[in-house]
Amino acid sequence: MTAVVGPTRTLAVWCPDWPVVAAGVALDVPAAVLRANRVVACSPAARAEGVGVGLRRRESQGRCPGLVVLDHDPGLDARRFEPVLAAVETLTPRVEVTAPGSCAFATRGPSRYFGGDETLAEKVVAVATEALAGRGDVVVGVADGPFAARLAARTAAPGGVDRGDRAVPGPGRTLVVAPGESAGFLAPLPVAALDRPDLVDVLERLGLRTLGAVAALPLADLVARFGLEGQGAHRLAAGLDERPPDARRPPPDLVVHAELDPPAERVDRAAFVGKALADELHARLASEGLACTRVAVEAETEHQERLERLWRHEGALSAAAIADRIRWQLDGWLNGNPAVRPTGGVSRLALVPDEVLPARGRQLGFWGGKAAAGERAR
């Protein structure tokens, strides 16, 4: 009989409005960061004037005539987040980044060492806040599984969503959901927390407005109507890891690496090599019928300094997505705070697929794309 594997107890760190913080703008200044002419982040002062994520530039400026508009710079986001990651790594070595401004790690070892989830969460807030040096806020959530932990962190933030009655707020910006209570914590939260706009639109038109309502549906019904996307949504809403237990460590022969001679001190040169490695890794994974969900970017400098960072993606990492993360990480290492910057150029670069799944592709089923959303809601 196969044992049921529960979700991994996880601590999530979130720095709200990170692209604004990374740009060096005070949060009491109405400011917005834009990509492709749409807002991707804004300051609390801008939100108070009606600016929000997704608005176009013109509409944002119409709502807030004094709005400071900034172009999004993912490299800057990663570079400014590196000191926070270095601070968190003083407490645990296996920190994974989901995006600049957000990271997570499994709590089992660190929580035992520091005397419990609450104490660990407070220590993470303390070291991250010190690293930020007053440039922004940091909140921490602890729960069963990365999804619930991320939502716990967002609930702990000022103005966060209602948490229900199954979470314990800490004295600072922390929220700890008791083991085994993630499903109850998630149940009253809006279905929009799934962060899948097309699916959420259909679910809401079906009258399913909370995660609890989604979790209460038979799994077979969601899979029949929405395929793998429905399966993932059901698992998340039920407080489980999105990925079933077939996620596994890959064989070592999938690791790709390159020597850089002479060592690269500039991001663009190292990133060019990184892009070639990303393409090679993606091709190797595809030949094995695998997709990568977590990748380790490893670098060694000419002075034998060893650097490593884990990056996770909620879906499968494409070659382009891996290449982006390599560039962001190299920017964070080579152009970051002198306190954590290596002393020499990069002489070796490697990509290690840390977690893989069978490659199933993006299942559209028999319904097609967005045009069929209305049919699925009937």
N, C-alpha and C positions, 0 to 999 in steps of 0.2 A: 504494500500500500504506500503510495507516495505522500509524503508529508506536505501539508499546506504551508507555503512560505508567505509570511505576512509582510507588509510594507516595512521598509527600513526606517527606523527612528532617525529623524533628520532635523538638523538645525539650519534655518535659512536666514541669511543676512540681506537686508535690503536698505539701500540708501535712496530715499525718495528723490525724485526730480534730478537724477544723477547727471544727465547731459547739461542741465542748467548749472549745477554745482561745479561740474568739471570745467565749464567755461569761465568760472571765476566770478559769476554774477551773484550778488547778495540776494537771498530769497525774499527780502522785503522790496525788491525792485521788480516791477512787472516786466517779465522777460519770457520769451518763448524760443525754443530751438526747433528749426524746421528742416525737413527733408522732403524733396520733391514737392515743395510749395505747401506742405501740410505740417501742422504742429505735431511733433513727436514727444515733446516735454515742455512744461511751463512751470513757472514759479508759483508759490501760493498767492503772491500778490496779483499775478496775472489771472489765476483762477477766480479770485474774488471779483474781477472785472468781467467774468464770463468767458474767458479764454479756456479752451480745452483741447485735449489731444484729438487730432483728426480734422480740426478746423483748417480752412484754407487761410493763407496769409492775409488776403484782403478782408475777410470776415473777422479775423482776429484783431487786425488793426482798427477795424470799424468799432468793435466792442471796447477796445482799449487803445485810444489814440496815442498814448505815450509808451506803447509797447516797445521794448528792446527786442529786436529780431536777430537771431543768431543762426548761422548755418550749422548743420549737424556735422560733427567731426568724430567718428567712431574711434580713431586713433587717439585723440585727446582724451576721450572717455576712458579708454583702457589705460593710458599712461597715468592719469590722475587716480585711477582705482588701484594701481599696483601697491602703493603703501598700505592701503587698507587690507589687501590680501596678505601682504607680508606680516602685518600685525596679527591677523587671524591665524596665520600659520605658526605663530609662536605658541599657540594652544593645541593645534592638531596639524599633522602633515598632509592630510588628504583633503584639500579644499578644492572644490570644483566650481568653475565659473559658468553661469548660464548666460550672462551678458554683463558688460561693465556696469557696476553699481549693484550687482546681485551675485551672491555666491551661497554655497551650501556645503555641508559635510555630514557624514553619519556620526551620531552622537555616542554610540555604544562605549568606545574606549574613553574618549574625553569626559563624558558625563560621569562615568565611574571614577575617574581620576580626580575630578574636581568636586565630587560629592553631590551630584544630581543635576537634572536638566536646568532647574531654576538658577543655580549658582553658575553653571556653565554659560547660560544665556547672559547673565549679568556681566561676566568676565569678557565675553565677546563684545558686548556693547561698550564696555570700558576701553578695551584696546583699540577698537575701531574708531570710537569717538576721539581718542587721543591722536590717532593717525590722521583724522580729518582736520584736526586743529581749528575747530570752529567753522569750517567751510560748509557744513551741511549736517543733516540728521542721520541717524542710523537706528533701525528697528530690527528686532530679532524674533522669529517664531520657531517653536519646536513642536513637532507633531509626528505622527506615523506617516511617512512618505513625503517626498519632496513637494508634491502639490499642496497638501494640507499645511506643510510647514511654510510654504511661500504665502499662502493665504493668511496664516496666523501672523506672519510678519506684517502683512499689509493691514490686518485688523488692528495690530498694535500701534500703527502709525496714527498721528493726529488726523481725525476725520475718517478713520477706517470704518469698514463695514461692521454691522452688528455681529457680535461673536456668539450669540446664543448663551447657553448656561453651562457649557462643558469645557471652558478654557479658563485658565488662571492668569490674570494680568500680573506682571511683575512690578516692582517699584519703579523701574525705568521704562524704557521703550521695549518691553519684552512681553511675549504671550506664549504660555506653555499649555498645550493641549495634552491632557492625561493619556497615557498609553491605552489603546483600545477605544478611545473616544473620538477619533478623527471623523468617523461617519456622522456622529451626532453634532460635532462642531460644524461640519460642512453643510448639514441638512438645510438650515434656514438661509444660507447664502444664495444670492441670485445666480441663475444659470449662466449669466454673462461671465462669471468667474472662470468658465471653461476656456475663455479667450479664443473661441472658434466662431467668428462672426456668422458665417453661413449656416453652420449647424445650430447655433444659438437662435438665429432668426426663425428657423423651422420649429425648434422646440418650443419657443415662446408662442408661436402661432398654434401649436398643439395644446397650449395651456400649461405647459411645463415650465414654471417660472423659478423654481428653486432646485438646488442640487439634490435635495431630498426627494423631490418628485421624480427626478431622473433615476435616482438609485432605486426607487420603489418599483420601477417598471421591470418586467421580466427581461433578462439579458437577451434572450433569443429574439424578442420582438425588436429591440434596438438594432441588433446585428442584422436581422432580416431587412430592416428599412434603411439603415445607414451604413452597413458594412463594418469595416474595421474602425472607422471613425466613431461609430456608435458604441462599439465594444470599448474603445479607449475612454469615451465620455462616461460610460456606465461605471467602469473601474474607478475612475477619478472621483465621481460623485459618491461612490460607496466607501471612499476612504482607502482604496487600494492603490498600489503603484500602477501607473498607466500601462507599463509593459508587463506582460505575463512572465512567469519564471523562465522563459526560454532565452532571456538575455544572459549572455555568458561572456567569459574572458576568451579572447581570440587566440589562435595558435601563434607562437612567436615569429613564424616565418612571414607574417603579414606586416611586420615592422619595416618602415622605409627610412633611409637616412642618407645624408650627403655630407661630404667634407668640403669646407670652404677654404680655399687657399689662393690668395691670402685671406686671413680672417676678415669678416665683414663688420665694419663699425657703423655702416649706414643701414637704415631700415629697408630702403628700397632694394638694395642688393641682396640682403638676406631674405627678404620677402619674395624676390624673384625665384630663388632656390626653393623656398617654401611652397610656392605655387606648383612647381614641377613635382615636388614630393606629394602634394595634395592630389594631383592628377594620378600619380603612380599608385598611391594608396587606394584611391577610389576604384581604379581599374583592377587592382588585386582583390579588393573586397567583392566587386561585381563578378569576377571570375569564380569566386567561391560561393556566390549566391548570398552574400552578406551585406548588411548595412550597418554603419557605425553610428552609435548614439552618444558615445563619449570618447574623446580623443585626448591623448597627452601630447603636448608640444614640449619637446626636450631640446635643450641647447647646451653646448659646452664651449667655453671661451678659450682663447689662446693661453690663458693663465690657469687652465684646468678648473675654472668655476663651473659648476653644474646647476642648470636652471630647469625647472619643470613646472608646467601648469596644466591642470585638467580643465577641459571645456566640454560642457554637456549641451545637447540640443534636444528639445522636446520631441522632435521628429528625427528622421535619418539625416545625417550630415552629408550634403552634397560636396563635390570637389570645390565648388566656389565658396561654400560656407566654411569649409576647412581652411581654404586659402585666406579668407577674410580674418578668421580667428588667429591664424599664424601672424598675419600682418599686425593685428591689434596687439598681440602678445609681444612681438618683437619691438613694437613702438613703446610698450610699457616697460620693457627691460632696458632697451638701449637709450631711450630719451626720457626716462622717468626720473624720480627723485634721486639725487646723488647718494642718498643713504642706502638705497637698494639697487643701484645701478651697477652692473658688472664693470670690472676694471679693464677688460680687454674685449676685442672683437670676437664675434661668433665664428668658431672654427669647425663646428659640427652641429648639424640640425637633424632631428629625428622626429618622426610621427609614430606614436604607438596607439593603435586602436584599442582602447581600454575596455570598451563594452560593445558587443555587436549583437545583432538580431538577424534572423532570416529575412532577406530582402523580399518584401511583399509588394512594394510599389504603393502608389497612392490609389486606393480602390475607389472607383467612381460607381461601381455596380452597374445597374441597368438604367440609372436615372440621368446620366450625363452630369453637367456641371451646374452652375448657378441657375441656369434657365429652368431647371427642373425642380427647384426648391419648392415652388408653389404646389407642384404635384405631390411631393412627399408630405406636405402638411395636410393634405386632404384625408 
